[in-house]
Amino acid sequence: MSNPTQLWSVPGFSLLPKEEMLEVAAKAQQLFIGIPKESWLQEKRIALTPEAVRLLVSNGHRVRIESGAGIGARYSDLDYSEAGAEIVYDTKQVYDAEIIVKVEPPLVEEIAHFKPKQLLVSAIQIKTRTREYFKKLMDKKITALAFEHIKDEDGIVPIVRSMSEIAGTTSILIASEYLSNTREGKGYLLGGIAGVPPTEIVIVGAGTVGLFAAKTALALGAIVKVFDKSILRLRQLQESLNQPIYTSIFQPNILAKALTRADVAIGALRPEKGRTPTVVTEEMVEKMKPGSVIVDVSIDNGGVFETSEITTHDYPVFIKHGVIHYCVPNIASRVSRTASFALSNVLAPLLLEISEKGGYISALKSCSHLRSGLYLFNGIVTNKAIGEWYNLPFSDADLLIGY
């Protein structure tokens, strides 16, 4: 074990102690956080709930919210003002804050409100952006974190995990609605009761969405069949459910046969190379029972079913080959209050961590899990995928920050 007091010698003199240099702890920084109203029509979530705002304000931080920002999640301006937030009616005033926190990425026209060298925390959705979008952020010298890429200490992406859990559970509840009479369905109860054959559900994908869809469907008493190309994911799903369940790798004939018997089919595959693989052909859909329901959770990235077309929360379904298709992107926004809680559970501690580290630059230097979400640093692209996709110069974040 080394001695904290090191010794050094000078010619003609005896050994003298050398002072040890100790690291000075970073001083916590007060944050000024702005939350603008979401401008994308289908987005009803808000990044921070009143409870999260109260936590931040009680720790000495300042939170400014645009009036009406919480309406989609059923939060009033009064809820936020009582939590200690400042309510403003002019969007530009929100952008006076040092940190802007959103759910959806800002629109190109909203970037005009940004001040130089602000921190943006929001989703990024790389493939739906444009080169102009990133150029405008670069011109403002913005530092930006994509919360769907931020990892925790265990290497898990917590926001993606939470939204996937919500989407998986909600997909079964949506299917239940469209099977019932209330949505002019076949009049089936999703699940089953004694003496009545249970409904059959096919889930295409054994990731987090597929797992929570299976959990919900099994809890309601349905027969569940899960398909995936990965034996490992199928095995992990079975272990998580802790009960025997029908699983299969993608065999077109077996999948097609299962779909002909299914009352509900859930698309829950992860994207590969930017797009979800389309594994259910139009011919397979044609052979499904009339009045059966498809919920394509993967429509955000192209869709699992060849017949899928993007719909909206206002007009969520269409019928093709006698099958009801629900293909609304961002299913989590359908349960906006629960989803907002899930976002707050990650974002509020993240903001507190940034404060405790002495600001976002110090936090980025010391927290690798935070750097995993970084795609712009002072206007310089740090995400290789963005640089290559949009032909923009990019640099390594570790070199820029000098952690």
For each residue, the residues with C-beta under 8 A, 3 or more apart:
1:
2:
3: 6
4: 20
5: 17 18 20
6: 3 17 18 20
7: 15 16 17 18
8: 15 16 18
9: 13 14 15 16
10: 13 16
11:
12:
13: 9 10 16
14: 9
15: 7 8 9
16: 7 8 9 10 13
17: 5 6 7
18: 5 6 7 8
19:
20: 4 5 6
21:
22:
23:
24:
25:
26: 356 357 358 359 362
27: 358
28: 355 356 358
29: 354 355 358 359
30: 60 61 62 355
31: 56 61 62 98 99 351 354 355
32: 61 62 64 96 97 98 99
33: 48 56 61 62 63 64 97 98 99 100 101 351
34: 63 64 65 94 95 96 97 99 100 101
35: 46 47 48 63 64 65 66 69 85 94 100 101 102
36: 39 66 69 91 94 95 100 102 106 110 113
37: 66 67 68 69 91
38: 43 44 45 46 69 72 102 103 104
39: 36 43 104 107 110
40: 43 104 107
41: 312
42: 312 313 328 329 330 333
43: 38 39 40 72 103 104 330 333
44: 38 72 73 333 336
45: 38 72 73 103 332 333 336 339 340 343
46: 35 38 49 69 70 72 73 75 103 336 340 343
47: 35 101 102 103 121 122 340 343 344 347
48: 33 35 52 53 56 63 101 340 343 344 347 348
49: 46 52 53 73 75 340 341 344
50: 53 54 70 75 79 80 82 83 85
51: 54 55 83 344
52: 48 49 55 56 344 347 348
53: 48 49 50 56 57 63 65 80 83 84 85
54: 50 51 57 58 83 84
55: 51 52 58 59 348 352
56: 31 33 48 52 53 59 61 63 348 351 352
57: 53 54 60 61 62 63 83 84 85
58: 54 55 84
59: 55 56 352 355
60: 30 57
61: 30 31 32 33 56 57 351 355
62: 30 31 32 33 57 86 97
63: 33 34 35 48 53 56 57 80 84 85 86
64: 32 33 34 35 85 86 88 93 94 96 97
65: 34 35 53 69 70 77 80 85 86 87 88 94
66: 35 36 37 69 87 88 89 91 94
67: 37 77 87 88 89
68: 37 71 77
69: 35 36 37 38 46 65 66 80
70: 46 50 65 73 74 75 76 77 79 80
71: 68 74 75 76
72: 38 43 44 45 46 333 336
73: 44 45 46 49 70 336 337 339 340
74: 70 71 336 337
75: 46 49 50 70 71 79 80 337 340
76: 70 71 79 80
77: 65 67 68 70 80 81 87
78: 81 82
79: 50 70 75 76 82 83
80: 50 53 63 65 69 70 75 76 77 83 85 87
81: 77 78 84 85 86 87
82: 50 78 79
83: 50 51 53 54 57 79 80
84: 53 54 57 58 63 81
85: 35 50 53 57 63 64 65 80 81
86: 62 63 64 65 81
87: 65 66 67 77 80 81
88: 64 65 66 67 93 94
89: 66 67 93
90: 93 94
91: 36 37 66 94 95 110 113
92: 95 96 113
93: 64 88 89 90 96
94: 34 35 36 64 65 66 88 90 91 97 100 113
95: 34 36 91 92 100 113 114 115 118
96: 32 34 64 92 93 115
97: 32 33 34 62 64 94 100 118
98: 31 32 33 118 119
99: 31 32 33 34 118 119 120 121 351 354 360
100: 33 34 35 36 94 95 97 106 114 118 119 120 121 122
101: 33 34 35 47 48 121 122 347 351
102: 35 36 38 47 105 106 120 121 122 123
103: 38 43 45 46 47 122 123 343
104: 38 39 40 43 122 123 125
105: 102 122 123 124 125 129 133
106: 36 100 102 110 111 114 120 122
107: 39 40 110 111
108: 111 130 132 133 136
109: 112
110: 36 39 91 106 107 113 114
111: 106 107 108 114 133 136 137 140
112: 109 136
113: 36 91 92 94 95 110
114: 95 100 106 110 111 118 120 137 140 142
115: 95 96 118 140
116: 140 141
117: 140 141 142 143 378
118: 95 97 98 99 100 114 115 140 142 143
119: 98 99 100 142 143 144 145 360
120: 99 100 102 106 114 137 142 143 144 145 376
121: 47 99 100 101 102 144 145 147 347 350 351
122: 47 100 101 102 103 104 105 106 144 145 146 147
123: 102 103 104 105 146 147 148
124: 105 129 144 146 148 149 375
125: 104 105 128 129
126: 129 383 385 386 389
127: 274 301 389
128: 125
129: 105 124 125 126 133 134 390
130: 108 133 134 390
131: 134 135 390 391 392
132: 108 135 136
133: 105 108 111 129 130 136 137
134: 129 130 131 137 138 376 381 386 390 392
135: 131 132 138 139 392
136: 108 111 112 132 133 139 140
137: 111 114 120 133 134 140 142 144 376 379
138: 134 135 141 142 376 379 380 381 392
139: 135 136 379
140: 111 114 115 116 117 118 136 137 379
141: 116 117 138 378 379
142: 114 117 118 119 120 137 138 376 378 379
143: 117 118 119 120 360 374 376 377 378
144: 119 120 121 122 124 137 374 375 376
145: 119 120 121 122 150 370 373 374 375
146: 122 123 124 149 150 373 374 375 383
147: 121 122 123 150 159 343 346 347 350 373
148: 123 124 157 159 160 373
149: 124 146 157 372 373 375
150: 145 146 147 157 158 159 346 350 369 370 372 373
151: 154 155 156 157 158 369 372 373
152: 155 156 157 158 369
153: 369
154: 151
155: 151 152 369
156: 151 152 161
157: 148 149 150 151 152 160 161
158: 150 151 152 161 162 345 346
159: 147 148 150 162 163 342 343 346
160: 148 157 163 164 208
161: 156 157 158 164 165 208
162: 158 159 165 166 339 342 343 345 346
163: 159 160 166 167 332 339 342
164: 160 161 167 168 207 208 209 212
165: 161 162 168 169 208 212 342
166: 162 163 169 170 212 331 332 335 338 339 342
167: 163 164 170 171 209 212 297 331 332
168: 164 165 171 172 208 209 210 211 212 213 214 215 216 268 297
169: 165 166 172 173 212 213 215 216
170: 166 167 173 174 331 332 334 335
171: 167 168 174 175 209 213 266 268 295 297 331
172: 168 169 175 176 190 201 213 216 217 220 264 266
173: 169 170 176 177 216
174: 170 171 177 178 295 326 331 334
175: 171 172 178 179 190 201 264 266 293 295 326
176: 172 173 179 180 189 190 220
177: 173 174 180 182 183 185
178: 174 175 183 185 293 317 324 326
179: 175 176 183 185 186 187 188 189 190 199 263 264 291 293
180: 176 177 183 185 187 188 189 190
181: 184 185 187
182: 177 185
183: 177 178 179 180 317
184: 181
185: 177 178 179 180 181 182 188 291 293 324
186: 179 263 291 292
187: 179 180 181
188: 179 180 185 199 263
189: 176 179 180 192 193 196 199
190: 172 175 176 179 180 199 201 217 220 222 263 264
191: 198 199 217 220 221 222
192: 189 196 197 198 199 221 222
193: 189 196 221
194:
195:
196: 189 192 193
197: 192
198: 191 192 221 222 223
199: 179 188 189 190 191 192 222 223 263 264
200: 222 223 224 225 258 261 262 263 264
201: 172 175 190 213 217 222 223 224 225 262 263 264 265 266
202: 225 226 227 255 258 259 262 264 265 266
203: 206 210 213 214 217 224 225 226 227 265 266 268
204: 210 227 228 255 265 266 267 268 269 279 280 304
205: 209 210 226 227 228 266 267 268 269 270 298 304
206: 203 210 211 226 227 228 230 233 234 236 237 247 268
207: 164 210 211 228 233 268 269 270
208: 160 161 164 165 168 211 212
209: 164 167 168 171 205 212 213 266 268 297 298
210: 168 203 204 205 206 207 213 214 226 228 237 266 268
211: 168 206 207 208 214 215 237 240 241
212: 164 165 166 167 168 169 208 209 215 216
213: 168 169 171 172 201 203 209 210 216 217 266 268 297
214: 168 203 210 211 217 218 224 226 237 241 245
215: 168 169 211 212 218 219 241
216: 168 169 172 173 212 213 219 220
217: 172 190 191 201 203 213 214 220 222 224 264
218: 214 215 221 222 224 241 243 245
219: 215 216
220: 172 176 190 191 216 217
221: 191 192 193 198 218
222: 190 191 192 198 199 200 201 217 218 264
223: 198 199 200 201 246
224: 200 201 203 214 217 218 245 246
225: 200 201 202 203 245 246 247 248 258 262
226: 202 203 205 206 210 214 234 237 245 246 247 248
227: 202 203 204 205 206 247 248 249 250 255 258 279
228: 204 205 206 207 210 233 234 237 247 249 250 269
229: 249 250
230: 206 233 234 249
231: 234 235 249
232: 235 236
233: 206 207 228 230 236 237
234: 206 226 228 230 231 237 238 247 248 249
235: 231 232 238 239
236: 206 232 233 239 240
237: 206 210 211 214 226 228 233 234 240 241 245 247
238: 234 235 241 243 244 245 247
239: 235 236 242
240: 211 236 237
241: 211 214 215 218 237 238 245
242: 239
243: 218 238
244: 238
245: 214 218 224 225 226 237 238 241
246: 223 224 225 226
247: 206 225 226 227 228 234 237 238
248: 225 226 227 234 251 254 255 258
249: 227 228 229 230 231 234
250: 227 228 229 255 279
251: 248 254 255
252: 255 256
253: 256 257
254: 248 251 257 258
255: 202 204 227 248 250 251 252 258 259 279 280 284
256: 252 253 259 260 283 284 287
257: 253 254 260 261
258: 200 202 225 227 248 254 255 261 262
259: 202 255 256 262 265 280 284 285 287 288
260: 256 257 287 288 289
261: 200 257 258 289
262: 200 201 202 225 258 259 265 288 289 292
263: 179 186 188 190 199 200 201 289 292 293
264: 172 175 179 190 199 200 201 202 217 222 292 293 294 295
265: 201 202 203 204 259 262 280 288 292 293 294 295 305
266: 171 172 175 201 202 203 204 205 209 210 213 294 295 297
267: 204 205 276 280 294 295 296 297 298 299 303 304 305 308
268: 168 171 203 204 205 206 207 209 210 213 297 298 304
269: 204 205 207 228 276 277 279 298 304
270: 205 207 276 298
271: 274 275 276 298 301 302
272: 275 276 277
273:
274: 127 271 301
275: 271 272 301 302
276: 267 269 270 271 272 298 301 302 303 304
277: 269 272 304
278: 281 302 303 304 305 306
279: 204 227 250 255 269 304
280: 204 255 259 265 267 284 285 304 305 306
281: 278 284 285 306
282: 285 286 306 307 321
283: 256 286 287
284: 255 256 259 280 281 287 288
285: 259 280 281 282 288 294 305 306 307 320 321 323
286: 282 283 321
287: 256 259 260 283 284
288: 259 260 262 265 284 285 292 294 321 322 323
289: 260 261 262 263 292
290: 322 323
291: 179 185 186 322 323 324
292: 186 262 263 264 265 288 289 323 324
293: 175 178 179 185 263 264 265 323 324 326
294: 264 265 266 267 285 288 305 307 308 323 324 325 326 327
295: 171 174 175 264 265 266 267 326
296: 267 299 303 304 305 308 325 326 327
297: 167 168 171 209 213 266 267 268 300 331
298: 205 209 267 268 269 270 271 276 301 302 303 304
299: 267 296 302 303 308 310 327 328 329
300: 297 329 330
301: 127 271 274 275 276 298
302: 271 275 276 278 298 299
303: 267 276 278 296 298 299 308 327
304: 204 205 267 268 269 276 277 278 279 280 296 298 308
305: 265 267 278 280 285 294 296 308 325
306: 278 280 281 282 285
307: 282 285 294 320 321 323 325
308: 267 294 296 299 303 304 305 325 327
309: 318 325 327
310: 299 327 328 329
311: 315 316 317 318 325 326 327 328
312: 41 42 315 316 328
313: 42 316 328 333 334
314:
315: 311 312
316: 311 312 313 326 327 328
317: 178 183 311 324 325 326 327
318: 309 311 324 325 327
319: 322 323 324 325
320: 285 307 323 325
321: 282 285 286 288 307
322: 288 290 291 319
323: 285 288 290 291 292 293 294 307 319 320
324: 178 185 291 292 293 294 317 318 319
325: 294 296 305 307 308 309 311 317 318 319 320
326: 174 175 178 293 294 295 296 311 316 317
327: 294 296 299 303 308 309 310 311 316 317 318
328: 42 299 310 311 312 313 316 331 334
329: 42 299 300 310
330: 42 43 300 333
331: 166 167 170 171 174 297 328 334
332: 45 163 166 167 170 335 336 339 342
333: 42 43 44 45 72 313 330 336 339
334: 170 174 313 328 331
335: 166 170 332 338 339
336: 44 45 46 72 73 74 332 333 339 340
337: 73 74 75 340 341
338: 166 335 341 342
339: 45 73 162 163 166 332 333 335 336 342 343
340: 45 46 47 48 49 73 75 336 337 343 344
341: 49 337 338 344 345
342: 159 162 163 165 166 332 338 339 345 346
343: 45 46 47 48 103 147 159 162 339 340 346 347
344: 47 48 49 51 52 340 341 347 348
345: 158 162 341 342 348 349
346: 147 150 158 159 162 342 343 349 350
347: 47 48 52 101 121 147 343 344 350 351
348: 48 52 55 56 344 345 351 352
349: 345 346 352 353
350: 121 147 150 346 347 353 354 370
351: 31 33 56 61 99 101 121 347 348 354 355
352: 55 56 59 348 349 355 356
353: 349 350 356 357 363 367 370
354: 29 31 99 350 351 357 359 360 363 370
355: 28 29 30 31 59 61 351 352 358 359
356: 26 28 352 353
357: 26 353 354 362 363 366 367
358: 26 27 28 29 355 362 363
359: 26 29 354 355 362 363
360: 99 119 143 354 363 364
361: 364 365 401
362: 26 357 358 359 365 366
363: 353 354 357 358 359 360 366 367 370
364: 360 361 367 370 371 374 377 397 401 403
365: 361 362 401 402 403
366: 357 362 363 403
367: 353 357 363 364 370 371
368: 371 372 403
369: 150 151 152 153 155 372
370: 145 150 350 353 354 363 364 367 373 374
371: 364 367 368 374 397 398 401 403
372: 149 150 151 368 369
373: 145 146 147 148 149 150 151 370
374: 143 144 145 146 364 370 371 377 382 383 397
375: 124 144 145 146 149 381 382 383 386
376: 120 134 137 138 142 143 144 379 380 381 382 383
377: 143 364 374 380 382 397 400 401
378: 117 141 142 143 400
379: 137 138 139 140 141 142 376
380: 138 376 377 393 394 395 400
381: 134 138 375 376 386 387 392 393 394 395
382: 374 375 376 377 394 395 396 397 400
383: 126 146 374 375 376 386 387 394
384: 387 388 394
385: 126 388 389
386: 126 134 375 381 383 389 390 392 394
387: 381 383 384 390 391 392 393 394
388: 384 385 391 394
389: 126 127 385 386
390: 129 130 131 134 386 387
391: 131 387 388
392: 131 134 135 138 381 386 387
393: 380 381 387
394: 380 381 382 383 384 386 387 388
395: 380 381 382 399 400
396: 382 399 400
397: 364 371 374 377 382 400 401
398: 371 401 402 403
399: 395 396 402
400: 377 378 380 382 395 396 397
401: 361 364 365 371 377 397 398
402: 365 398 399
403: 364 365 366 368 371 398
